[in-house]
Amino acid sequence: MEMTRSFRIQKKSSTTQARTGLLKTAHGMVETPVFMPVGTAGTVKAVSPEELRACGAQIILANTYHLYLRPGCDVISGFSGLHRFMNWNGPILTDSGGFQIYSLAKISKTTDAGVEFQSHIDGSRHLLTPEDAVTIQTCLDADIIMCLDRCIPYPADEKTAEEALTQTSEWAKRCENTWKARSTNGQNLLFGIMQGGMFEHLRRRSADQLLEMDLPGYAVGGLSVGEPRGMMMEMADFSLALLPEEKPRYVMGVGTPRELVALVGMGADMFDCVMPTRNARNGQLFTSSGIINIDNARFKYDMGPADPSCGCYTCQNYSRAYLHHLYRSRELLSYRLNTIHNLHYYLNLFQSMRKAISEDRFERFKNAFDSLQEYEKDAS
């Protein structure tokens, strides 16, 4: 259908806003909608890049803030970028570090110049400017790089939200200037990030200001920061409708399987979240019939797989009883096997959604999935 510089819409749902697409990057094509496993420090916790590929990962996320502090651009540039350093030959998206600095608010200070922060590793002081954020991400040779933004918590008053929006827009322009000076032939795609808190008129203003720059893609930021789930979904729906249909739309840091299916129905294309990996390390497994906590005593003698309908390495080779034993014993293998399963679940969910959209039956898929009330009740 429509074609833009790096993104092509392939199929649209006739009854929802869901769509499939192809996103062209320097390290390969990405089929959307897509879930990006989070590899903050250049590694998705507990699994190797080879295992990520086996799970079906197309693109992963890494973080500018953490990689800047350790091991540093001087190390990674010696490998000509993050791909060779971590042995991942697929696309990589790097977050600008804005959210991490937001989460470390007690040791950071925002100014018009950028963000002054204290390293959580050794206490050293740093200033991260919009120019620095882009420079570091191009040093990492990320396929998709994010503008530095100012993320605020919930609740936040309108004045604070407006200040953050203004700063985010000004920083985006500086990021764009640096990106145009450093990136050649579309090697690194720059995405802008919408802010505005939980105020619709500010979200609209943020979108208007970002769209003036005509960037390769846009993200909805500032969600999942403490607001009620219903408010988050309403604001996501409102925000997505403000972004151009012909560009990839990225909802950052969300969420449960139920939320992801709903957001795809709203027209979102890209997602990242620590939930599958973090919850795996806490013994919580996502399955086709709901969420199970492998720590539960009822699994001690269970000889079946975590999910009988799952084709992942874990389910094909190990029983619930063994996974229960590993988790109870705090064996490192527990984290690996649980993580493989959860990532496979998330990535398979997106593969199923892409197929449903391509066959124009996404609404039926969503309605069937919504009947699994366990996801909304248990996921956290």
C-alpha positions as CSV (number, residue, x, y, z in Angstrom):
1,M,0.0,0.0,0.0
2,E,1.6,3.2,1.2
3,M,5.4,3.6,1.1
4,T,7.6,6.0,2.9
5,R,11.4,6.2,3.2
6,S,11.8,3.2,5.5
7,F,8.3,1.9,6.3
8,R,5.7,0.2,4.1
9,I,2.2,-0.8,5.3
10,Q,1.3,-4.2,4.0
11,K,-2.2,-5.0,5.3
12,K,-4.8,-3.1,7.2
13,S,-7.6,-4.6,9.4
14,S,-11.0,-3.7,8.0
15,T,-12.6,-3.5,11.5
16,T,-9.8,-2.1,13.7
17,Q,-6.8,0.2,13.3
18,A,-4.4,-2.8,13.3
19,R,-1.9,-3.1,10.4
20,T,1.1,-5.1,9.3
21,G,4.1,-3.4,7.9
22,L,7.8,-3.7,6.9
23,L,10.4,-1.5,8.5
24,K,13.7,-1.3,6.6
25,T,16.8,-0.9,8.7
26,A,20.5,-1.1,8.0
27,H,20.7,-4.6,9.5
28,G,17.6,-6.0,7.9
29,M,13.8,-5.8,7.6
30,V,11.5,-5.9,10.6
31,E,7.9,-7.2,10.2
32,T,5.4,-5.2,12.3
33,P,3.7,-5.2,14.7
34,V,6.8,-6.3,16.5
35,F,7.9,-6.8,20.1
36,M,11.5,-5.9,21.0
37,P,13.1,-7.9,23.9
38,V,14.9,-5.5,26.2
39,G,18.7,-5.9,26.3
40,T,19.5,-2.8,28.4
41,A,23.2,-3.3,28.8
42,G,23.8,-5.1,25.5
43,T,22.3,-8.3,26.7
44,V,18.8,-9.7,27.2
45,K,19.2,-11.0,30.7
46,A,19.8,-14.8,31.0
47,V,19.8,-15.6,27.3
48,S,22.3,-15.5,24.4
49,P,21.7,-13.8,21.0
50,E,21.6,-17.3,19.5
51,E,18.7,-18.2,21.9
52,L,16.9,-14.9,21.0
53,R,17.1,-15.8,17.3
54,A,15.6,-19.3,18.1
55,C,12.8,-17.6,19.9
56,G,12.0,-15.5,16.9
57,A,13.4,-12.1,17.9
58,Q,13.7,-9.7,15.0
59,I,15.0,-6.6,16.7
60,I,16.2,-5.9,20.3
61,L,16.4,-2.8,22.4
62,A,19.5,-1.5,24.2
63,N,20.1,1.6,26.3
64,T,22.2,4.6,25.7
65,Y,22.6,5.6,29.4
66,H,23.8,2.2,30.6
67,L,26.2,1.5,27.7
68,Y,27.6,5.0,27.9
69,L,28.6,4.4,31.5
70,R,29.7,0.8,31.0
71,P,31.6,-0.4,29.0
72,G,31.7,3.0,27.2
73,C,31.8,4.2,23.6
74,D,35.5,3.8,23.4
75,V,35.2,0.0,23.9
76,I,32.2,-0.5,21.6
77,S,33.6,1.7,18.8
78,G,36.5,-0.6,18.7
79,F,34.1,-3.3,17.5
80,S,32.5,-0.8,15.0
81,G,29.3,-0.8,17.0
82,L,27.1,-2.8,19.3
83,H,26.2,-5.5,16.8
84,R,29.6,-7.1,16.6
85,F,30.3,-6.4,20.3
86,M,27.4,-8.5,21.4
87,N,27.3,-10.9,18.4
88,W,23.8,-9.8,17.3
89,N,23.5,-9.3,13.5
90,G,19.9,-8.1,13.5
91,P,18.5,-4.6,14.0
92,I,18.9,-2.8,17.3
93,L,16.9,0.1,18.7
94,T,18.6,2.2,21.4
95,D,16.6,4.2,24.0
96,S,18.0,7.7,24.5
97,G,18.4,7.2,28.3
98,G,15.7,9.7,29.2
99,F,13.6,7.1,30.9
100,Q,16.5,5.7,32.9
101,I,17.5,9.2,34.1
102,Y,13.8,9.8,35.0
103,S,13.9,6.6,37.1
104,L,17.0,7.9,38.8
105,A,15.4,11.3,39.6
106,K,17.0,11.6,43.0
107,I,20.5,11.7,41.5
108,S,19.7,13.8,38.3
109,K,18.8,17.3,37.4
110,T,17.2,18.6,34.2
111,T,18.3,21.9,32.6
112,D,17.8,23.4,29.2
113,A,21.2,22.1,28.3
114,G,20.3,18.5,29.0
115,V,20.4,16.2,32.0
116,E,23.0,16.3,34.7
117,F,23.2,13.0,36.6
118,Q,25.3,11.0,38.9
119,S,26.4,7.6,37.8
120,H,24.7,4.8,39.7
121,I,27.9,2.8,39.3
122,D,30.7,5.0,40.7
123,G,29.0,8.3,41.7
124,S,30.7,10.3,38.9
125,R,28.9,13.3,37.5
126,H,27.8,13.6,33.9
127,L,25.9,15.9,31.6
128,L,23.9,14.2,28.8
129,T,22.8,16.7,26.1
130,P,20.5,16.0,23.2
131,E,23.6,16.1,21.0
132,D,25.4,13.6,23.2
133,A,22.5,11.3,23.1
134,V,22.6,11.1,19.3
135,T,26.3,11.0,19.2
136,I,26.5,8.0,21.6
137,Q,23.7,6.1,19.7
138,T,25.5,6.6,16.4
139,C,28.7,5.4,18.0
140,L,26.7,2.3,19.0
141,D,25.6,2.1,15.4
142,A,22.0,1.5,16.4
143,D,19.6,1.0,13.5
144,I,16.9,3.1,15.3
145,I,17.9,5.9,17.6
146,M,15.6,7.9,19.9
147,C,15.5,11.6,20.7
148,L,16.4,12.6,24.2
149,D,13.1,13.3,26.0
150,R,12.0,14.4,29.5
151,C,9.8,11.8,31.1
152,I,7.7,12.8,34.1
153,P,5.9,10.6,36.7
154,Y,2.2,10.3,37.3
155,P,0.6,12.3,38.8
156,A,2.1,15.5,37.4
157,D,0.3,18.9,37.2
158,E,-0.3,20.6,33.9
159,K,2.5,23.1,34.4
160,T,5.1,20.4,34.9
161,A,3.7,18.4,31.9
162,E,3.9,21.5,29.7
163,E,7.5,22.3,30.7
164,A,8.5,18.7,30.0
165,L,6.8,18.9,26.6
166,T,8.5,22.1,25.7
167,Q,11.9,20.8,26.7
168,T,11.3,17.5,24.8
169,S,10.4,19.4,21.6
170,E,13.4,21.7,21.8
171,W,15.7,18.7,22.5
172,A,14.2,16.8,19.5
173,K,15.2,19.7,17.2
174,R,18.7,19.5,18.5
175,C,18.8,15.8,18.1
176,E,17.6,16.1,14.6
177,N,20.4,18.6,13.7
178,T,23.0,16.3,15.2
179,W,21.5,13.2,13.4
180,K,21.5,15.0,10.0
181,A,25.2,15.9,10.6
182,R,26.3,12.4,11.6
183,S,24.0,9.8,10.0
184,T,24.5,9.0,6.3
185,N,22.3,7.1,3.8
186,G,19.7,6.3,6.5
187,Q,22.1,4.2,8.5
188,N,20.4,5.3,11.7
189,L,16.7,6.1,11.8
190,L,15.8,8.8,14.3
191,F,12.4,8.6,16.1
192,G,10.8,11.5,18.0
193,I,9.1,10.9,21.4
194,M,5.7,12.4,22.2
195,Q,5.2,13.7,25.8
196,G,2.5,15.8,27.4
197,G,1.6,13.8,30.6
198,M,-2.1,12.8,30.8
199,F,-3.3,16.0,29.2
200,E,-4.8,15.6,25.7
201,H,-4.2,19.1,24.5
202,L,-0.6,18.8,25.5
203,R,-0.2,15.5,23.7
204,R,-1.7,17.1,20.6
205,R,0.8,20.0,20.9
206,S,3.7,17.6,21.3
207,A,2.6,15.7,18.2
208,D,2.2,18.9,16.1
209,Q,5.7,20.0,17.1
210,L,7.3,16.7,16.4
211,L,5.6,16.2,13.0
212,E,7.0,19.4,11.8
213,M,10.4,17.6,11.7
214,D,9.1,14.7,9.5
215,L,11.2,12.1,11.2
216,P,11.4,8.4,10.1
217,G,9.2,7.3,13.0
218,Y,7.5,8.4,16.2
219,A,7.0,7.1,19.7
220,V,4.4,7.5,22.4
221,G,6.4,8.2,25.6
222,G,5.4,9.0,29.2
223,L,3.0,6.0,29.7
224,S,3.2,3.3,32.3
225,V,4.6,5.8,34.8
226,G,2.2,5.1,37.6
227,E,-1.2,6.0,36.0
228,P,-4.2,3.7,36.2
229,R,-4.4,1.1,33.4
230,G,-7.6,2.5,32.0
231,M,-6.1,6.0,31.8
232,M,-2.9,4.6,30.1
233,M,-4.9,2.8,27.4
234,E,-7.2,5.9,26.8
235,M,-4.1,8.2,26.5
236,A,-2.4,5.7,24.2
237,D,-5.4,5.5,21.9
238,F,-5.7,9.3,21.8
239,S,-1.9,9.7,21.2
240,L,-1.6,7.1,18.4
241,A,-4.4,8.7,16.4
242,L,-2.3,11.9,16.4
243,L,0.7,10.2,14.6
244,P,0.9,9.9,10.9
245,E,-0.5,6.7,9.5
246,E,2.4,6.2,7.0
247,K,5.1,6.2,9.8
248,P,5.9,3.5,12.3
249,R,4.3,4.1,15.7
250,Y,6.2,2.9,18.8
251,V,4.5,2.7,22.2
252,M,7.4,2.6,24.8
253,G,7.6,0.4,27.9
254,V,4.3,-1.4,27.6
255,G,3.0,-4.0,28.6
256,T,1.0,-7.1,29.5
257,P,-0.1,-9.4,26.6
258,R,-3.7,-8.1,27.0
259,E,-2.5,-4.5,26.7
260,L,-0.3,-5.3,23.7
261,V,-3.2,-6.9,21.8
262,A,-5.4,-3.9,22.5
263,L,-2.6,-1.4,21.4
264,V,-2.0,-3.3,18.1
265,G,-5.8,-2.9,17.5
266,M,-5.3,0.9,18.0
267,G,-2.7,1.0,15.3
268,A,0.6,0.7,17.2
269,D,3.5,-1.1,15.4
270,M,6.4,-1.4,17.9
271,F,6.7,-2.3,21.6
272,D,9.3,-3.0,24.3
273,C,8.8,-4.2,27.8
274,V,10.9,-5.9,30.5
275,M,7.8,-8.0,31.6
276,P,8.6,-11.3,29.9
277,T,12.2,-11.4,31.1
278,R,11.7,-9.8,34.6
279,N,8.6,-12.0,35.3
280,A,10.5,-15.1,34.2
281,R,13.2,-14.4,36.8
282,N,10.4,-14.1,39.4
283,G,8.9,-17.5,38.4
284,Q,5.9,-16.2,36.4
285,L,5.3,-17.9,33.1
286,F,2.9,-16.7,30.4
287,T,1.0,-19.6,28.8
288,S,-1.9,-20.0,26.3
289,S,-4.3,-20.7,29.1
290,G,-3.2,-18.0,31.5
291,I,-0.3,-17.1,33.8
292,I,1.2,-19.7,36.1
293,N,3.6,-19.2,39.0
294,I,6.1,-22.0,38.8
295,D,6.9,-21.6,42.5
296,N,3.5,-23.0,43.4
297,A,3.6,-26.3,45.3
298,R,1.1,-27.9,42.9
299,F,3.8,-28.2,40.3
300,K,6.2,-30.3,42.4
301,Y,5.1,-33.6,40.7
302,D,3.8,-32.2,37.4
303,M,5.4,-34.0,34.5
304,G,3.9,-31.9,31.8
305,P,5.5,-28.9,30.1
306,A,4.8,-25.3,31.2
307,D,2.5,-24.9,28.2
308,P,1.4,-28.1,26.3
309,S,0.7,-26.0,23.2
310,C,4.1,-24.2,23.2
311,G,6.9,-25.2,20.8
312,C,9.7,-23.4,22.7
313,Y,12.9,-25.1,23.7
314,T,11.9,-25.1,27.4
315,C,8.5,-26.7,26.8
316,Q,9.9,-29.3,24.4
317,N,12.5,-30.5,26.8
318,Y,11.6,-29.8,30.5
319,S,8.7,-30.5,32.8
320,R,6.9,-28.1,35.2
321,A,8.3,-30.2,38.1
322,Y,11.8,-29.6,36.9
323,L,11.2,-25.9,36.4
324,H,9.6,-25.8,39.9
325,H,12.7,-27.5,41.3
326,L,15.1,-25.1,39.6
327,Y,13.2,-22.1,40.8
328,R,12.9,-23.3,44.3
329,S,16.6,-24.1,44.4
330,R,17.5,-20.7,42.8
331,E,19.5,-22.4,40.1
332,L,20.7,-20.1,37.4
333,L,19.2,-22.4,34.8
334,S,15.8,-21.5,36.1
335,Y,16.2,-17.9,34.8
336,R,17.4,-19.1,31.4
337,L,14.7,-21.6,30.8
338,N,11.9,-19.4,32.1
339,T,13.1,-16.5,30.0
340,I,13.3,-18.5,26.8
341,H,9.7,-19.6,27.4
342,N,8.3,-16.1,28.1
343,L,10.1,-14.5,25.2
344,H,8.9,-17.3,22.9
345,Y,5.4,-16.6,24.2
346,Y,5.5,-12.9,23.5
347,L,7.2,-13.2,20.1
348,N,4.8,-16.0,19.1
349,L,1.9,-13.8,20.2
350,F,3.1,-11.1,17.8
351,Q,3.5,-13.6,15.0
352,S,-0.1,-14.7,15.6
353,M,-1.3,-11.1,15.5
354,R,0.5,-10.4,12.2
355,K,-1.1,-13.5,10.7
356,A,-4.5,-12.5,12.0
357,I,-4.2,-9.0,10.5
358,S,-3.0,-10.4,7.2
359,E,-6.0,-12.6,7.0
360,D,-8.3,-9.8,8.2
361,R,-9.5,-11.6,11.3
362,F,-7.8,-9.5,13.9
363,E,-10.9,-8.4,15.7
364,R,-12.0,-12.0,16.2
365,F,-8.4,-12.8,17.4
366,K,-8.6,-10.0,19.9
367,N,-12.0,-11.0,21.2
368,A,-10.9,-14.5,21.8
369,F,-7.7,-13.4,23.5
370,D,-9.7,-11.0,25.8
371,S,-11.5,-14.0,27.2
372,L,-8.3,-14.9,29.0
373,Q,-9.0,-12.8,32.1
374,E,-5.9,-14.2,33.9
375,Y,-3.7,-11.8,32.0
376,E,-5.4,-8.7,33.3
377,K,-5.8,-10.0,36.8
378,D,-2.4,-11.5,37.4
379,A,0.2,-9.7,35.2
380,S,2.2,-7.0,36.9
